Amino acid sequence: MIMGTIIVLSIIFTLPFFFAHIQRRKGVVLNDWLLARIPPYDVSALIFALIMVMSLLILIRAIRNPSIYITYCWTLIFVYIVRFVTLSVVALDPPRGMVPLADPINSFFSGDTVITKDLFFSGHTATMVQIFLCLEKRTDKLVALIAAFAVACLLLVQHIHYTVDVLAAPVVVYACYRLTRYLFYKQKAAAPVLAVREAVPESK
């Protein structure tokens, strides 16, 4: 828990510098068939409200169950690593008709710079999918799934991301989540075996 928190804070510290770098690059504009058929609207308030409500929900659940925090924290680390790589490799310019997202959290990380090129893959969609995967109660997961789908659709309505950005996010997050679960369950499964070996002396 401590190590994961330190790494996440270190990543957050580097975000303004990284976003400023990718914002200066020249990218390409994709021909998105779906976005071309959706009139752009500003739905920033609804997007931000859904993310905040779901973030509050998982925070409450994580306080009661620290394992949720550990899973979320380390999944987030892997997601950030992959996103740093994809954003560095795939240089895209914003979609046509994009309405800038009024997001206080991104503004905090980026300062006065308006970030519009953090596209592949969608960080907002990734956040919502990660919340869905890390929650444990069935009702919570259902609510989180609906909220994640709503945010993904609203991002397209506002033309903040290309369709491929939104579709790629759940795939990447699920892979990172499974990696986190594998690493922690592998250690958990090995612990009883080691305990038995230590408790029972080897026969001569």
C-alpha positions as YAML, in Angstrom:
chain: A
units: angstrom
residues:
- id: 1
  name: MET
  ca: [0.00, 0.00, 0.00]
- id: 2
  name: ILE
  ca: [2.76, 2.44, 0.96]
- id: 3
  name: MET
  ca: [4.93, 1.63, -2.06]
- id: 4
  name: GLY
  ca: [1.98, 1.92, -4.45]
- id: 5
  name: THR
  ca: [0.96, 5.29, -2.97]
- id: 6
  name: ILE
  ca: [4.49, 6.65, -3.34]
- id: 7
  name: ILE
  ca: [4.68, 5.54, -6.98]
- id: 8
  name: VAL
  ca: [1.28, 7.05, -7.80]
- id: 9
  name: LEU
  ca: [2.26, 10.37, -6.21]
- id: 10
  name: SER
  ca: [5.51, 10.33, -8.20]
- id: 11
  name: ILE
  ca: [3.57, 9.76, -11.41]
- id: 12
  name: ILE
  ca: [1.16, 12.58, -10.58]
- id: 13
  name: PHE
  ca: [4.14, 14.89, -10.05]
- id: 14
  name: THR
  ca: [5.41, 14.17, -13.59]
- id: 15
  name: LEU
  ca: [2.03, 14.65, -15.31]
- id: 16
  name: PRO
  ca: [2.25, 18.44, -15.93]
- id: 17
  name: PHE
  ca: [5.63, 18.06, -17.63]
- id: 18
  name: PHE
  ca: [4.50, 15.10, -19.71]
- id: 19
  name: PHE
  ca: [1.23, 16.75, -20.80]
- id: 20
  name: ALA
  ca: [3.08, 19.93, -21.72]
- id: 21
  name: HIS
  ca: [5.41, 17.85, -23.91]
- id: 22
  name: ILE
  ca: [2.70, 16.04, -25.85]
- id: 23
  name: GLN
  ca: [0.69, 19.25, -26.24]
- id: 24
  name: ARG
  ca: [3.56, 20.80, -28.21]
- id: 25
  name: ARG
  ca: [3.71, 17.95, -30.72]
- id: 26
  name: LYS
  ca: [2.19, 17.96, -34.16]
- id: 27
  name: GLY
  ca: [-0.25, 15.11, -34.58]
- id: 28
  name: VAL
  ca: [-2.71, 13.76, -37.13]
- id: 29
  name: VAL
  ca: [-6.48, 14.11, -37.29]
- id: 30
  name: LEU
  ca: [-8.30, 10.82, -37.72]
- id: 31
  name: ASN
  ca: [-11.29, 10.36, -39.97]
- id: 32
  name: ASP
  ca: [-13.75, 9.11, -37.37]
- id: 33
  name: TRP
  ca: [-16.95, 7.79, -38.96]
- id: 34
  name: LEU
  ca: [-18.93, 7.87, -35.71]
- id: 35
  name: LEU
  ca: [-17.89, 11.34, -34.54]
- id: 36
  name: ALA
  ca: [-18.75, 12.74, -37.97]
- id: 37
  name: ARG
  ca: [-22.36, 11.76, -37.28]
- id: 38
  name: ILE
  ca: [-22.58, 13.14, -33.73]
- id: 39
  name: PRO
  ca: [-23.12, 16.91, -33.28]
- id: 40
  name: PRO
  ca: [-20.73, 18.19, -30.57]
- id: 41
  name: TYR
  ca: [-22.20, 19.44, -27.28]
- id: 42
  name: ASP
  ca: [-20.65, 20.62, -24.03]
- id: 43
  name: VAL
  ca: [-21.50, 18.00, -21.40]
- id: 44
  name: SER
  ca: [-18.49, 18.69, -19.16]
- id: 45
  name: ALA
  ca: [-20.59, 19.10, -16.02]
- id: 46
  name: LEU
  ca: [-22.25, 15.71, -16.43]
- id: 47
  name: ILE
  ca: [-18.96, 13.95, -17.19]
- id: 48
  name: PHE
  ca: [-17.26, 15.49, -14.19]
- id: 49
  name: ALA
  ca: [-20.25, 14.75, -11.92]
- id: 50
  name: LEU
  ca: [-20.29, 11.06, -12.85]
- id: 51
  name: ILE
  ca: [-16.56, 10.70, -12.31]
- id: 52
  name: MET
  ca: [-16.68, 12.47, -8.95]
- id: 53
  name: VAL
  ca: [-19.61, 10.43, -7.67]
- id: 54
  name: MET
  ca: [-17.99, 7.13, -8.64]
- id: 55
  name: SER
  ca: [-14.62, 8.23, -7.25]
- id: 56
  name: LEU
  ca: [-16.32, 9.04, -3.94]
- id: 57
  name: LEU
  ca: [-18.01, 5.63, -3.94]
- id: 58
  name: ILE
  ca: [-14.78, 3.68, -4.44]
- id: 59
  name: LEU
  ca: [-13.04, 5.86, -1.84]
- id: 60
  name: ILE
  ca: [-15.69, 4.92, 0.73]
- id: 61
  name: ARG
  ca: [-15.42, 1.24, -0.19]
- id: 62
  name: ALA
  ca: [-11.60, 1.37, -0.08]
- id: 63
  name: ILE
  ca: [-11.61, 2.87, 3.43]
- id: 64
  name: ARG
  ca: [-13.66, -0.09, 4.62]
- id: 65
  name: ASN
  ca: [-11.70, -2.62, 2.56]
- id: 66
  name: PRO
  ca: [-8.01, -1.74, 2.00]
- id: 67
  name: SER
  ca: [-7.60, -4.54, -0.55]
- id: 68
  name: ILE
  ca: [-9.76, -2.47, -2.92]
- id: 69
  name: TYR
  ca: [-7.33, 0.42, -2.53]
- id: 70
  name: ILE
  ca: [-4.31, -1.79, -3.17]
- id: 71
  name: THR
  ca: [-5.87, -3.29, -6.30]
- id: 72
  name: TYR
  ca: [-6.94, 0.14, -7.58]
- id: 73
  name: CYS
  ca: [-3.59, 1.73, -6.78]
- id: 74
  name: TRP
  ca: [-1.44, -0.84, -8.57]
- id: 75
  name: THR
  ca: [-3.82, -1.14, -11.50]
- id: 76
  name: LEU
  ca: [-3.56, 2.64, -11.83]
- id: 77
  name: ILE
  ca: [0.24, 2.40, -11.89]
- id: 78
  name: PHE
  ca: [0.20, -0.10, -14.74]
- id: 79
  name: VAL
  ca: [-2.43, 1.91, -16.62]
- id: 80
  name: TYR
  ca: [-0.31, 5.06, -16.34]
- id: 81
  name: ILE
  ca: [2.76, 3.23, -17.59]
- id: 82
  name: VAL
  ca: [0.88, 1.95, -20.65]
- id: 83
  name: ARG
  ca: [-0.70, 5.36, -21.25]
- id: 84
  name: PHE
  ca: [2.66, 7.10, -21.11]
- id: 85
  name: VAL
  ca: [3.88, 4.70, -23.79]
- id: 86
  name: THR
  ca: [0.83, 5.00, -26.05]
- id: 87
  name: LEU
  ca: [0.68, 8.79, -25.77]
- id: 88
  name: SER
  ca: [4.39, 8.98, -26.60]
- id: 89
  name: VAL
  ca: [4.07, 6.73, -29.64]
- id: 90
  name: VAL
  ca: [0.67, 7.79, -31.02]
- id: 91
  name: ALA
  ca: [0.63, 11.53, -31.79]
- id: 92
  name: LEU
  ca: [-2.90, 12.73, -32.50]
- id: 93
  name: ASP
  ca: [-4.51, 16.13, -32.85]
- id: 94
  name: PRO
  ca: [-7.97, 16.68, -31.33]
- id: 95
  name: PRO
  ca: [-11.05, 15.54, -33.26]
- id: 96
  name: ARG
  ca: [-12.87, 18.08, -35.43]
- id: 97
  name: GLY
  ca: [-15.47, 20.01, -33.46]
- id: 98
  name: MET
  ca: [-13.95, 19.17, -30.08]
- id: 99
  name: VAL
  ca: [-15.42, 21.12, -27.17]
- id: 100
  name: PRO
  ca: [-12.70, 21.49, -24.48]
- id: 101
  name: LEU
  ca: [-13.51, 19.64, -21.29]
- id: 102
  name: ALA
  ca: [-13.94, 21.82, -18.21]
- id: 103
  name: ASP
  ca: [-12.21, 19.46, -15.77]
- id: 104
  name: PRO
  ca: [-10.77, 20.97, -12.53]
- id: 105
  name: ILE
  ca: [-8.63, 17.86, -11.93]
- id: 106
  name: ASN
  ca: [-6.87, 18.04, -15.30]
- id: 107
  name: SER
  ca: [-6.50, 21.80, -14.84]
- id: 108
  name: PHE
  ca: [-4.75, 21.16, -11.54]
- id: 109
  name: PHE
  ca: [-2.25, 18.80, -13.20]
- id: 110
  name: SER
  ca: [-1.67, 20.89, -16.33]
- id: 111
  name: GLY
  ca: [-1.81, 24.40, -14.87]
- id: 112
  name: ASP
  ca: [-2.80, 27.11, -17.33]
- id: 113
  name: THR
  ca: [-2.13, 24.88, -20.35]
- id: 114
  name: VAL
  ca: [-5.27, 23.43, -21.95]
- id: 115
  name: ILE
  ca: [-4.49, 19.79, -22.72]
- id: 116
  name: THR
  ca: [-6.26, 18.47, -25.81]
- id: 117
  name: LYS
  ca: [-3.79, 15.89, -27.18]
- id: 118
  name: ASP
  ca: [-3.87, 13.29, -24.39]
- id: 119
  name: LEU
  ca: [-5.98, 11.14, -26.65]
- id: 120
  name: PHE
  ca: [-4.92, 7.51, -27.08]
- id: 121
  name: PHE
  ca: [-6.26, 6.07, -24.93]
- id: 122
  name: SER
  ca: [-9.02, 7.84, -23.01]
- id: 123
  name: GLY
  ca: [-8.00, 8.50, -19.41]
- id: 124
  name: HIS
  ca: [-11.54, 9.33, -18.29]
- id: 125
  name: THR
  ca: [-12.92, 6.09, -19.71]
- id: 126
  name: ALA
  ca: [-10.02, 4.20, -18.15]
- id: 127
  name: THR
  ca: [-10.80, 5.69, -14.74]
- id: 128
  name: MET
  ca: [-14.44, 4.66, -14.88]
- id: 129
  name: VAL
  ca: [-13.66, 1.13, -16.09]
- id: 130
  name: GLN
  ca: [-11.06, 0.74, -13.37]
- id: 131
  name: ILE
  ca: [-13.57, 1.77, -10.71]
- id: 132
  name: PHE
  ca: [-16.01, -0.80, -12.11]
- id: 133
  name: LEU
  ca: [-13.41, -3.59, -11.98]
- id: 134
  name: CYS
  ca: [-12.13, -2.79, -8.49]
- id: 135
  name: LEU
  ca: [-15.51, -2.52, -6.77]
- id: 136
  name: GLU
  ca: [-16.70, -5.79, -5.25]
- id: 137
  name: LYS
  ca: [-20.42, -5.48, -4.43]
- id: 138
  name: ARG
  ca: [-22.73, -6.47, -7.27]
- id: 139
  name: THR
  ca: [-24.87, -3.33, -6.94]
- id: 140
  name: ASP
  ca: [-21.79, -1.12, -6.91]
- id: 141
  name: LYS
  ca: [-20.43, -2.80, -10.01]
- id: 142
  name: LEU
  ca: [-23.73, -2.40, -11.84]
- id: 143
  name: VAL
  ca: [-23.88, 1.31, -11.05]
- id: 144
  name: ALA
  ca: [-20.21, 1.73, -12.02]
- id: 145
  name: LEU
  ca: [-20.76, -0.11, -15.32]
- id: 146
  name: ILE
  ca: [-23.66, 2.16, -16.25]
- id: 147
  name: ALA
  ca: [-21.65, 5.24, -15.27]
- id: 148
  name: ALA
  ca: [-18.63, 4.06, -17.28]
- id: 149
  name: PHE
  ca: [-20.76, 3.52, -20.37]
- id: 150
  name: ALA
  ca: [-22.39, 6.94, -19.91]
- id: 151
  name: VAL
  ca: [-19.03, 8.72, -19.60]
- id: 152
  name: ALA
  ca: [-17.68, 6.94, -22.68]
- id: 153
  name: CYS
  ca: [-20.69, 8.07, -24.71]
- id: 154
  name: LEU
  ca: [-20.55, 11.62, -23.35]
- id: 155
  name: LEU
  ca: [-16.86, 11.92, -24.28]
- id: 156
  name: LEU
  ca: [-17.85, 11.14, -27.86]
- id: 157
  name: VAL
  ca: [-20.74, 13.60, -27.71]
- id: 158
  name: GLN
  ca: [-18.31, 16.33, -26.70]
- id: 159
  name: HIS
  ca: [-15.78, 15.14, -29.32]
- id: 160
  name: ILE
  ca: [-13.06, 15.01, -26.68]
- id: 161
  name: HIS
  ca: [-11.80, 11.63, -27.90]
- id: 162
  name: TYR
  ca: [-11.85, 9.55, -31.03]
- id: 163
  name: THR
  ca: [-13.91, 6.37, -30.95]
- id: 164
  name: VAL
  ca: [-10.75, 4.24, -30.93]
- id: 165
  name: ASP
  ca: [-9.53, 6.08, -27.80]
- id: 166
  name: VAL
  ca: [-12.67, 5.14, -25.92]
- id: 167
  name: LEU
  ca: [-12.76, 1.54, -27.18]
- id: 168
  name: ALA
  ca: [-9.11, 0.89, -26.36]
- id: 169
  name: ALA
  ca: [-9.36, 2.07, -22.75]
- id: 170
  name: PRO
  ca: [-11.37, -0.90, -21.33]
- id: 171
  name: VAL
  ca: [-9.04, -3.40, -23.02]
- id: 172
  name: VAL
  ca: [-5.91, -1.82, -21.54]
- id: 173
  name: VAL
  ca: [-7.44, -1.37, -18.09]
- id: 174
  name: TYR
  ca: [-8.69, -4.96, -17.95]
- id: 175
  name: ALA
  ca: [-5.23, -6.28, -18.87]
- id: 176
  name: CYS
  ca: [-3.62, -4.12, -16.16]
- id: 177
  name: TYR
  ca: [-6.26, -5.20, -13.64]
- id: 178
  name: ARG
  ca: [-5.67, -8.89, -14.39]
- id: 179
  name: LEU
  ca: [-1.93, -8.37, -14.03]
- id: 180
  name: THR
  ca: [-2.44, -6.76, -10.63]
- id: 181
  name: ARG
  ca: [-4.73, -9.55, -9.47]
- id: 182
  name: TYR
  ca: [-2.29, -12.18, -10.70]
- id: 183
  name: LEU
  ca: [0.66, -10.65, -8.87]
- id: 184
  name: PHE
  ca: [-1.16, -10.24, -5.55]
- id: 185
  name: TYR
  ca: [-3.02, -13.55, -5.65]
- id: 186
  name: LYS
  ca: [0.20, -15.32, -6.56]
- id: 187
  name: GLN
  ca: [1.81, -13.98, -3.39]
- id: 188
  name: LYS
  ca: [-1.30, -14.75, -1.34]
- id: 189
  name: ALA
  ca: [-1.43, -18.34, -2.60]
- id: 190
  name: ALA
  ca: [2.26, -18.86, -1.92]
- id: 191
  name: ALA
  ca: [2.07, -17.62, 1.70]
- id: 192
  name: PRO
  ca: [0.23, -20.67, 3.20]
- id: 193
  name: VAL
  ca: [2.60, -23.05, 1.42]
- id: 194
  name: LEU
  ca: [5.64, -21.27, 2.86]
- id: 195
  name: ALA
  ca: [4.05, -21.27, 6.30]
- id: 196
  name: VAL
  ca: [3.51, -25.04, 6.18]
- id: 197
  name: ARG
  ca: [7.07, -25.65, 5.04]
- id: 198
  name: GLU
  ca: [8.42, -23.58, 7.91]
- id: 199
  name: ALA
  ca: [6.14, -25.26, 10.46]
- id: 200
  name: VAL
  ca: [6.89, -28.85, 9.43]
- id: 201
  name: PRO
  ca: [10.59, -29.75, 9.62]
- id: 202
  name: GLU
  ca: [12.03, -31.79, 6.79]
- id: 203
  name: SER
  ca: [12.48, -35.47, 7.57]
- id: 204
  name: LYS
  ca: [16.05, -36.77, 7.51]
...
